[in-house]
Every structure is written in C-alpha cells, then in structure tokens.
Amino acid sequence: MRVMGVDPGLTRCGLGAVEGRPGAPLSLLSVGVVRTPADDDIGSRLVVIEAEIERWLDEIRPDAVAVERVFAQHNVRTVMGTAQASAVAIVCAARRGLPVALHTPSEVKAAITGNGNADKKQVGTMVTRLLRLDAMPKPADAADALALAICHVWRGGVQHRLADALARARHGGAGATGTGGSGASGRTGTPGEVAAGRTDRGGSTR
C-alpha cells in the first residue's frame, strides 16, 4: 500500500509518502515541506499548496491519502489556516477518486510510539527508526506527515482490503458468475522538498 501523508498548515505543510504493509518493513518514497510567506494573501498561499499537492499526487500516485484531523485549539487563527490547508488536500485527493483518511494527532502518536501523548521528538525518533533513516526528517512537519502515512499503512491496510473485497462482492455478487475487482499498477516518483517553489532541506519548527 502506498500512502501519502499531509500535515496541513499554511506556513508549512508537511508532505510524506511511504510504501509497505502491516507486519513488514516500510519504505520511504519522499518527504518535504511546502512553505508559503505569512504576508501573502490567503488565496495565493492556498494555490501554492494545492499546486504542490497535485504535483506529489501525479508523481507518487498513492493508493490513499492520510490527513491530520483538525481539532479545536486556543488559537482560532491557527486552526482556520490549518483547516483551510487540510481542505485543499482533501479536495485534491477526492478529485482523483482517492480514499482520504483523517487521523487525530493522538491516534498517530499511539500508532507510532505506543503513547498517545508522545511529543514531536519522540514521534520523529520513531519515524527515523521505522524507515531506517540516517537522520530525523526536519522540520517536524515533515516527520509528522510521514507518521500520518505510516499510521494509515498500519491501521488503514485492513480497512482498505475489506472495502476492496466488499466492492468486488457488490459488483460481482457473492457466489455469482459475474466477476469484479481491481489491481494496483506499479508507481514511481520522488518529488523533493518544496518551499513555495524552491528547494529546502531544513528549517525551523512550527
């Protein structure tokens, strides 16, 4: 299963893609961050985020997209920006008919570290270990996007197979002579990190 994770945000939107299945080693496909200037208008910033997500979808060709579920915070302005970036990611995936999974931060932390209250460093450390990386992905938004993708591979893999089986049963009929089903083709693509159109392999945390 190939999953693209999106850690939504206006200033930094983390993107990460992994491939694997439950119980087997995972492979890193790509990781990066889309950056937009805080002084640009909201429309222009969302257009940049949409364009980059579309490029990733073209190159990665994931089986599913995992997006962090937005929840209420004290800073309403931050929540609004996060929700807007999240909506862009959901629309981009839905436009292609891709299944979208929304995972809460605590769900992701529990799946990756075994502790739903783990901090960002603990999540980043486990992501580094699980993907056998030489260094922790930075900024934290990038590591969080990979954690979302890993979480969905582990938790969404079974659901994906069940949904696929049900779809085949509906189209072909249980025990009927009709046939149905689908298969996934090989996919390639490793887009680099993007900072509003420029390469960026580092940066400060949110």
C-alpha positions as CSV (number, residue, x, y, z in Angstrom):
1,M,0.0,0.0,0.0
2,R,1.3,3.4,-1.0
3,V,0.2,6.2,1.3
4,M,0.8,10.0,1.1
5,G,0.6,11.8,4.4
6,V,-0.3,15.5,4.8
7,D,0.4,17.5,7.9
8,P,-1.7,20.6,7.0
9,G,-0.6,24.1,7.6
10,L,-0.4,27.5,5.8
11,T,3.2,28.5,6.7
12,R,4.5,24.9,6.5
13,C,2.5,22.0,5.1
14,G,4.3,18.7,5.6
15,L,4.2,16.0,2.9
16,G,5.5,12.5,3.2
17,A,4.9,9.2,1.3
18,V,5.7,5.7,2.3
19,E,5.0,2.2,0.9
20,G,4.5,-1.0,2.8
21,R,2.1,-3.3,4.6
22,P,1.3,-4.2,8.2
23,G,3.9,-6.5,9.7
24,A,6.6,-5.8,7.0
25,P,9.4,-3.1,6.7
26,L,8.3,0.2,5.4
27,S,10.0,2.2,2.6
28,L,10.4,5.9,2.4
29,L,9.3,7.3,-1.0
30,S,9.6,11.0,-0.4
31,V,9.4,13.7,2.2
32,G,9.1,17.5,2.1
33,V,7.5,20.7,3.2
34,V,5.5,23.3,1.2
35,R,6.2,26.8,2.6
36,T,4.2,30.0,1.9
37,P,5.1,33.5,3.1
38,A,3.0,34.7,6.0
39,D,2.5,38.1,4.4
40,D,0.9,36.7,1.2
41,D,-2.9,36.7,0.8
42,I,-4.7,33.5,1.8
43,G,-5.8,32.8,-1.8
44,S,-2.2,32.8,-3.2
45,R,-1.0,30.6,-0.3
46,L,-3.6,28.0,-0.9
47,V,-2.9,28.0,-4.6
48,V,0.7,27.2,-3.9
49,I,-0.2,24.4,-1.5
50,E,-2.7,23.0,-4.0
51,A,-0.2,23.0,-6.9
52,E,2.4,21.2,-4.9
53,I,0.0,18.6,-3.5
54,E,-1.2,18.0,-7.1
55,R,2.4,17.5,-8.2
56,W,3.0,15.0,-5.5
57,L,-0.1,13.1,-6.4
58,D,1.0,13.0,-10.0
59,E,4.4,11.6,-9.2
60,I,3.7,9.5,-6.1
61,R,0.4,8.1,-7.3
62,P,-0.7,6.9,-3.8
63,D,-3.4,4.4,-3.1
64,A,-4.7,6.6,-0.3
65,V,-4.1,10.0,1.4
66,A,-3.9,10.4,5.1
67,V,-4.5,13.9,6.5
68,E,-4.3,15.1,10.1
69,R,-7.7,15.7,11.5
70,V,-8.1,19.3,12.6
71,F,-9.3,19.8,16.1
72,A,-10.1,22.9,18.2
73,Q,-7.2,24.9,19.7
74,H,-7.0,28.1,21.7
75,N,-5.6,29.9,18.7
76,V,-8.6,30.2,16.3
77,R,-6.5,31.9,13.6
78,T,-4.1,28.9,13.5
79,V,-7.0,26.4,13.4
80,M,-8.6,28.3,10.5
81,G,-5.3,28.2,8.5
82,T,-4.8,24.5,9.2
83,A,-8.4,23.7,8.3
84,Q,-8.1,25.5,5.0
85,A,-4.9,23.7,4.1
86,S,-6.5,20.4,5.1
87,A,-9.5,21.1,2.9
88,V,-7.2,21.7,-0.1
89,A,-5.5,18.3,0.4
90,I,-8.9,16.5,0.8
91,V,-10.3,18.1,-2.4
92,C,-7.1,17.3,-4.4
93,A,-7.4,13.6,-3.4
94,A,-11.2,13.4,-3.8
95,R,-10.9,14.9,-7.3
96,R,-8.9,11.8,-8.3
97,G,-11.2,9.4,-6.5
98,L,-8.6,8.5,-3.9
99,P,-9.7,7.5,-0.4
100,V,-8.9,10.0,2.3
101,A,-8.3,9.1,5.9
102,L,-8.4,11.6,8.8
103,H,-6.3,10.6,11.8
104,T,-6.1,12.6,15.0
105,P,-2.7,13.5,16.4
106,S,-3.2,11.2,19.4
107,E,-4.1,8.3,17.0
108,V,-0.9,8.8,15.1
109,K,1.2,9.1,18.2
110,A,-0.3,6.0,19.7
111,A,0.3,4.1,16.4
112,I,3.9,5.2,16.0
113,T,5.2,5.3,19.6
114,G,2.6,3.4,21.6
115,N,1.9,6.6,23.6
116,G,-1.0,8.9,22.5
117,N,0.7,11.8,24.4
118,A,4.2,11.5,22.9
119,D,6.0,14.7,21.9
120,K,7.2,15.6,18.5
121,K,10.8,14.5,19.2
122,Q,9.5,11.0,20.2
123,V,7.4,10.8,17.0
124,G,10.4,11.9,14.9
125,T,12.7,9.4,16.5
126,M,10.3,6.5,15.9
127,V,9.7,7.6,12.3
128,T,13.5,7.7,11.7
129,R,13.8,4.2,13.2
130,L,10.9,2.7,11.4
131,L,12.1,4.0,8.0
132,R,15.7,3.2,8.7
133,L,16.8,6.8,8.0
134,D,20.2,8.3,8.8
135,A,18.7,11.4,10.3
136,M,15.4,12.6,11.6
137,P,13.3,14.4,9.0
138,K,13.1,18.2,9.6
139,P,11.3,20.3,10.2
140,A,8.8,18.5,12.5
141,D,6.0,19.0,9.9
142,A,7.9,16.6,7.5
143,A,8.2,13.9,10.2
144,D,4.6,14.3,11.2
145,A,3.5,13.8,7.6
146,L,5.5,10.5,7.4
147,A,4.0,9.5,10.8
148,L,0.5,10.0,9.3
149,A,1.3,7.9,6.3
150,I,2.8,5.1,8.5
151,C,-0.2,5.2,10.8
152,H,-2.5,4.7,7.8
153,V,-0.5,1.8,6.4
154,W,-0.8,0.0,9.7
155,R,-4.3,1.0,10.6
156,G,-5.9,1.5,7.2
157,G,-4.4,-1.5,5.4
158,V,-7.0,-3.9,6.8
159,Q,-9.8,-1.5,6.2
160,H,-8.6,-1.0,2.6
161,R,-8.7,-4.7,1.9
162,L,-12.1,-5.1,3.5
163,A,-13.5,-2.2,1.4
164,D,-12.0,-3.7,-1.7
165,A,-13.5,-7.1,-1.0
166,L,-16.9,-5.6,-0.4
167,A,-16.7,-3.6,-3.6
168,R,-15.8,-6.8,-5.6
169,A,-18.7,-8.6,-3.9
170,R,-21.1,-5.8,-4.8
171,H,-20.0,-5.7,-8.4
172,G,-19.6,-9.4,-9.0
173,G,-22.0,-10.9,-6.4
174,A,-21.1,-13.4,-3.7
175,G,-21.0,-16.8,-5.4
176,A,-22.3,-15.4,-8.7
177,T,-20.8,-16.0,-12.1
178,G,-20.0,-12.3,-12.6
179,T,-16.5,-11.1,-11.9
180,G,-15.2,-7.9,-10.5
181,G,-12.1,-6.5,-8.9
182,S,-9.2,-4.1,-9.4
183,G,-5.5,-4.1,-9.2
184,A,-2.8,-1.5,-8.4
185,S,-0.2,-0.8,-11.0
186,G,3.4,-0.1,-10.3
187,R,4.1,3.5,-9.4
188,T,7.1,5.7,-9.2
189,G,8.0,9.2,-8.2
190,T,10.1,11.0,-5.6
191,P,9.4,14.8,-5.6
192,G,11.9,16.8,-3.5
193,E,11.2,19.2,-0.7
194,V,9.5,22.4,-1.8
195,A,9.4,25.8,-0.1
196,A,7.0,27.8,-2.2
197,G,8.7,26.5,-5.4
198,R,12.3,26.4,-4.1
199,T,14.4,23.6,-2.6
200,D,14.5,23.5,1.2
201,R,16.1,20.7,3.3
202,G,15.9,22.3,6.7
203,G,14.1,25.0,8.6
204,S,12.7,25.9,12.0
205,T,9.9,24.0,13.7
206,R,6.4,25.4,13.9
